[in-house]
């Protein structure tokens, strides 16, 4: 067994304590189970992606077209193709 000291956001710590109480197990056990599940599921620890301003503009335009009834997609492939077309037109 290894002891690990970590800092948690207050709300997160409170939520973990609540979960431990509800499950009638120790806080350490809750954290151990969570970490074990994460390792089994190969946690994705990549940096969160942030859309570029240009992508946000295309999304805004597509949303306006959709709200005006000018744009209707049946499949994701169609939506992605439309975004590709918008990208080509902006270059």
DOKOL-745350 format. One record per residue (C-alpha): residue number from 0; x, y, z. Coordinates in pm, 1 decimal. Each point is the difference from the previous one (the first is absolute). Layout:
N
+-----+----------+----------+----------+
!   k !        X !        Y !        Z !
+-----+----------+----------+----------+
! NUM !        X !        Y !        Z !
...
+-----+----------+----------+----------+
END
This chain:
91
+-----+----------+----------+----------+
!   k !        X !        Y !        Z !
+-----+----------+----------+----------+
!   0 !      0.0 !      0.0 !      0.0 !
!   1 !    125.7 !    350.2 !    -87.1 !
!   2 !   -109.2 !    330.4 !    151.8 !
!   3 !    -68.0 !    279.3 !   -244.8 !
!   4 !    -79.3 !    359.2 !     87.5 !
!   5 !   -198.4 !    198.5 !   -257.5 !
!   6 !   -181.6 !    331.6 !    -12.4 !
!   7 !   -361.0 !     -7.2 !   -119.5 !
!   8 !   -248.3 !    269.6 !    -80.9 !
!   9 !   -233.6 !     43.1 !    295.0 !
!  10 !   -313.9 !   -105.2 !   -191.2 !
!  11 !    173.6 !   -311.7 !   -132.7 !
!  12 !    117.8 !   -102.9 !    345.5 !
!  13 !   -350.2 !     51.4 !    138.2 !
!  14 !   -147.7 !   -212.2 !   -279.8 !
!  15 !    250.4 !   -278.7 !     67.1 !
!  16 !    -77.8 !      5.3 !    371.4 !
!  17 !   -372.5 !    -15.0 !    -75.4 !
!  18 !     52.2 !   -296.0 !   -233.7 !
!  19 !    206.6 !   -178.5 !    263.8 !
!  20 !   -269.3 !     52.1 !    262.7 !
!  21 !   -273.9 !   -116.8 !   -237.5 !
!  22 !    196.2 !   -314.4 !    -86.6 !
!  23 !    102.5 !    -47.9 !    363.6 !
!  24 !    368.0 !    -28.7 !    -88.6 !
!  25 !    302.8 !    214.9 !     72.2 !
!  26 !     97.4 !    301.0 !   -208.1 !
!  27 !    324.4 !   -179.0 !    -85.9 !
!  28 !   -200.3 !   -296.0 !   -134.8 !
!  29 !   -212.4 !    229.0 !   -219.2 !
!  30 !    313.3 !    159.1 !   -144.8 !
!  31 !    168.6 !   -340.1 !    -47.2 !
!  32 !   -302.3 !   -136.9 !   -186.3 !
!  33 !    -21.9 !    309.4 !   -217.3 !
!  34 !    368.7 !    -20.8 !    -88.3 !
!  35 !    -22.1 !   -373.3 !    -72.1 !
!  36 !   -294.8 !     56.3 !   -234.2 !
!  37 !    191.3 !    278.8 !   -171.5 !
!  38 !    298.8 !   -224.3 !    -58.0 !
!  39 !   -219.5 !   -281.9 !   -129.0 !
!  40 !   -174.1 !    238.0 !   -239.7 !
!  41 !    327.1 !    164.2 !   -103.3 !
!  42 !    -81.8 !    350.8 !    112.7 !
!  43 !     26.1 !    258.8 !   -274.6 !
!  44 !    222.6 !    263.3 !    156.6 !
!  45 !     40.8 !    212.1 !   -310.7 !
!  46 !    -26.9 !    373.9 !     20.0 !
!  47 !   -350.7 !    131.4 !    -60.5 !
!  48 !    -41.1 !    126.5 !   -353.9 !
!  49 !   -118.5 !    354.5 !    -58.2 !
!  50 !   -165.0 !     90.5 !   -331.0 !
!  51 !    168.1 !    271.5 !   -203.4 !
!  52 !   -179.1 !    331.0 !    -55.0 !
!  53 !    -45.4 !    -97.9 !   -367.6 !
!  54 !   -170.2 !   -328.7 !     94.4 !
!  55 !   -226.5 !    185.3 !    242.9 !
!  56 !    -96.7 !    238.1 !   -282.6 !
!  57 !    -84.1 !   -292.8 !   -231.4 !
!  58 !   -207.5 !   -160.1 !    273.1 !
!  59 !   -183.5 !    329.9 !     53.3 !
!  60 !    -68.8 !     31.2 !   -373.2 !
!  61 !   -119.7 !   -360.6 !    -22.5 !
!  62 !   -229.2 !     49.6 !    301.6 !
!  63 !   -150.3 !    313.6 !   -160.9 !
!  64 !    -52.9 !   -187.5 !   -328.1 !
!  65 !   -165.7 !   -285.6 !    189.8 !
!  66 !   -227.8 !    235.5 !    194.9 !
!  67 !   -103.4 !    168.8 !   -327.9 !
!  68 !    -87.2 !   -338.4 !   -150.7 !
!  69 !    280.3 !     28.5 !   -253.5 !
!  70 !    195.6 !   -292.0 !    139.0 !
!  71 !   -128.4 !   -348.8 !     83.8 !
!  72 !    230.8 !   -295.0 !     63.5 !
!  73 !   -100.2 !   -363.2 !      8.6 !
!  74 !    344.8 !   -143.5 !     86.1 !
!  75 !    318.8 !    114.6 !    172.5 !
!  76 !    189.4 !    -48.5 !   -325.9 !
!  77 !   -219.0 !    265.3 !   -161.8 !
!  78 !     65.3 !    243.6 !    284.9 !
!  79 !    375.4 !    -55.3 !    -19.5 !
!  80 !     -4.8 !     40.5 !   -377.7 !
!  81 !   -179.8 !    332.3 !     44.4 !
!  82 !    266.2 !    118.9 !    246.1 !
!  83 !    269.7 !   -105.7 !   -246.8 !
!  84 !   -176.2 !    202.6 !   -271.5 !
!  85 !    -15.6 !    304.2 !    229.6 !
!  86 !    372.8 !    -41.1 !     71.0 !
!  87 !     84.7 !    -12.7 !   -371.3 !
!  88 !   -213.4 !    307.2 !    -73.7 !
!  89 !    173.5 !    202.2 !    270.1 !
!  90 !    348.8 !    -66.5 !   -139.3 !
+-----+----------+----------+----------+
END
